[in-house]
Amino acid sequence: MEIIKRLTNWLETRACAPAYSGWVLIGIAICFFGAGINTMAGWLYVISSVSFALLSIAAVLPPRSLVRLNVMRLPIEPVTAGEDLTVELDIVNQTNRPVTLLQVQDMLPFILGKPLQKAIETIPTNRNYRWVYHQPTQRRGVYRWHTVELGTGAPLGLFWCRRLRDAAAKAIVYPTVLPLTTCPLIDEMGEEDSKRGDLNGRPLQTATQGLTRSLRPYRIGDPIRLIHWRTSARYGELRLRELEMVTSGQEMIVAIDSAGKWDEECFEQAVIAAASLYFYAHRKQMQVQLWTALTGLVKGQRLVLETLAATIAGEDTSSAYPPSYPLIWLTQNPLTLSSLPSGSRWLLWQNISLPQEQIVVNKDYPGIFLDSQQPLLAQLQKSTI
């Protein structure tokens, strides 16, 4: 049976293979031909000859109808895990005759889903058919696939053939970003930097939510509390303070220990936590970057999401260890906590084989123990230890 399947697949992709009805007609034609030999009846030869001629035509036409069919794929917009990818394909008929009864199959990677099929009744002459479908996603990642399969048995349905067309696809599924309303892990870092003062030892005086970075003209809708009245009186128009959070001239880095060993579920939570912490710090107008073992330091919302979508546990270390800036270190290995830069924080996913009582951490580096069985959002918003 396996040999028959391989033979059929080889015939369909390189020439054409008889369909069920084709096998039936082949059997009938052979029977009539054998009966004609035994009886020497001319009408039996005629029936068998017509049958074989019909089979020959049915074997030639399907491959010819696929020769000048091309497939073009439109770029796939990134989505967040849990949302649907929108995939668009254009099947272009470059022939001077319509193509009928066509089957298109997009060869998705198995981790994303099963290959999807679409039956197309007719593609007119020198026209294209756009196929749009929505593929559900469950996990973040960067998914690539390269081919689309075209198949047809037209016009008689006695033979079936399939041909592959190159149509490279790249779909990026971002990790989920949790809606943090507060995060003591990050908030305390900003407060400590403010208390530390400037280079001359003077304490930093923050405005309502940060330092005054610059002044700009007032625009309708701006908060009244940020108006700089003294400057406004000098210029004769309202001037508004633009604020920024204090980080003592340094940058905070959200670093994920992607080169270490991880439990699969814990690592997925760590990626979600890294994305959530980065965007929370960004909303607070802090200078924040992301670090992974493979890419090193990256910044920018889109680039950070793409980096987190592609990162895997145990990846090769192609970049230097994180710089000596304050880190938020996400790991499952407690031994890495002792070598963090000054002012750092940590998130440690508990290892079942190592009880929490046996984990020794440096009190100079506050952090949070995380349990993969508990809701991640609530754990990221609790105070450090």
Secondary structure, DSSP 8 states (H G I E B T S, - for coil): -HHHHHHHHHHHHHS-EE-HHHHHHHHHHHHHHHHHHHH--HHHHHHHHHHHHHHHHHHHHHHHHHTTEEEEE-----EETTSEEEEEEEEEE-SSS-EEEEEEEE---TTT---EEEEEEEE-TT-EEEEEEEEE--S-EEEEEEEEEEEE-TTTSSEEEEEEEEEEEEEEEE------S--HHHHHHHHHHHHH--TTS------SSSEEEEEEE--TT--GGGB-HHHHHHHTS-EEEEEE---TT--EEEEE-TTS---HHHHHHHHHHHHHHHHHHHHTT--EEEEETTTEEE-SHHHHHHHHHH--TT----S----SS-EEEEES-GGGGGG--TT-EEEEE--TTS-GGG----TTS-EEEE-TTS-HHHHHTS---
